[in-house]
Amino acid sequence: VTATPKYAIIGLNGNQAVYIYVRDQEGHGVPGTSVEMQVEYKDNRTDSFALAPTNANGYTQLEFPIGDAPPGYVVIVNLSVRYGELQANTTTAFLPWC
């Protein structure tokens, strides 16, 4: 599982997107994988999202508002991916800035 934010550094009150790829041990995309995401902000706010299942290429994405995230503090994005009885987790991050 790999996850990448659209913006490593983002302006305040903007929209962020996270792109997720789920691949098997041979590098092929895994379709139909369920993905849940938690976004953790410095001010102890946590937003949770259930993403659309991965497509035929093992890809899904989500765009979300960051609201008034505290500037200069890293926002942590935790992802949990499930396919049948298999589960994987990954983390990415971005920085809100003025």
Secondary structure per residue as TSV (DSSP state, phi and psi in degrees):
chain	resnum	aa	ss	phi	psi
A	1	V	-	360.0	129.8
A	2	T	E	-128.0	145.2
A	3	A	E	-137.0	138.0
A	4	T	E	-136.7	128.3
A	5	P	E	-76.1	151.3
A	6	K	S	-64.2	-41.8
A	7	Y	-	-120.1	123.6
A	8	A	S	-70.9	-36.2
A	9	I	E	-126.1	130.7
A	10	I	E	-133.1	147.0
A	11	G	E	-69.1	158.8
A	12	L	T	-66.7	148.4
A	13	N	T	60.0	24.3
A	14	G	-	-93.0	-175.6
A	15	N	E	-107.9	134.6
A	16	Q	E	-110.8	151.7
A	17	A	E	-126.1	146.1
A	18	V	E	-123.8	131.6
A	19	Y	E	-107.5	128.2
A	20	I	E	-122.3	132.3
A	21	Y	E	-121.7	130.7
A	22	V	-	-117.7	121.2
A	23	R	B	-126.4	152.9
A	24	D	-	-83.4	-177.4
A	25	Q	T	-65.7	-13.9
A	26	E	T	-100.5	2.9
A	27	G	S	89.0	6.9
A	28	H	-	-87.4	141.9
A	29	G	B	-62.5	144.2
A	30	V	-	-108.2	109.0
A	31	P	T	-78.8	154.9
A	32	G	T	76.0	19.7
A	33	T	-	-83.8	135.4
A	34	S	E	-87.2	140.6
A	35	V	E	-131.9	129.1
A	36	E	E	-119.7	144.5
A	37	M	E	-133.1	136.9
A	38	Q	E	-121.6	130.0
A	39	V	E	-109.7	120.3
A	40	E	E	-110.5	121.3
A	41	Y	-	-102.7	158.3
A	42	K	T	-59.4	-31.9
A	43	D	T	-82.2	19.6
A	44	N	S	70.7	10.3
A	45	R	-	-80.7	138.9
A	46	T	E	-130.8	126.5
A	47	D	E	-107.8	135.7
A	48	S	E	-116.5	142.0
A	49	F	E	-139.5	143.2
A	50	A	E	-106.0	121.5
A	51	L	-	-88.6	163.7
A	52	A	-	-63.4	146.6
A	53	P	-	-57.8	153.8
A	54	T	-	-62.3	148.2
A	55	N	-	-83.1	-168.8
A	56	A	T	-61.0	-22.5
A	57	N	T	-96.2	5.1
A	58	G	S	78.6	26.4
A	59	Y	E	-118.3	141.1
A	60	T	E	-149.9	165.1
A	61	Q	E	-151.2	163.4
A	62	L	E	-148.1	134.6
A	63	E	E	-107.0	137.8
A	64	F	E	-148.4	151.1
A	65	P	E	-78.1	140.5
A	66	I	-	-91.8	-7.3
A	67	G	-	62.5	-144.7
A	68	D	S	-97.1	55.7
A	69	A	-	-59.3	139.1
A	70	P	-	-60.7	124.9
A	71	P	T	-68.4	143.5
A	72	G	T	85.3	2.0
A	73	Y	S	-116.5	130.1
A	74	V	-	-63.3	135.5
A	75	V	E	-99.9	125.8
A	76	I	E	-95.5	133.0
A	77	V	E	-118.1	112.1
A	78	N	E	-102.6	132.8
A	79	L	E	-121.9	138.5
A	80	S	E	-122.7	126.1
A	81	V	E	-119.4	134.6
A	82	R	E	-131.4	134.4
A	83	Y	E	-137.7	106.1
A	84	G	T	61.5	-124.2
A	85	E	T	-96.0	1.8
A	86	L	E	-89.0	142.4
A	87	Q	E	-139.5	144.7
A	88	A	E	-142.0	155.2
A	89	N	E	-131.9	151.2
A	90	T	E	-151.2	164.6
A	91	T	E	-135.8	143.9
A	92	T	E	-138.2	179.3
A	93	A	E	-156.5	163.6
A	94	F	E	-150.6	166.6
A	95	L	E	-121.9	115.0
A	96	P	E	-72.9	138.1
A	97	W	E	-144.9	159.0
A	98	C	-	-65.5	360.0
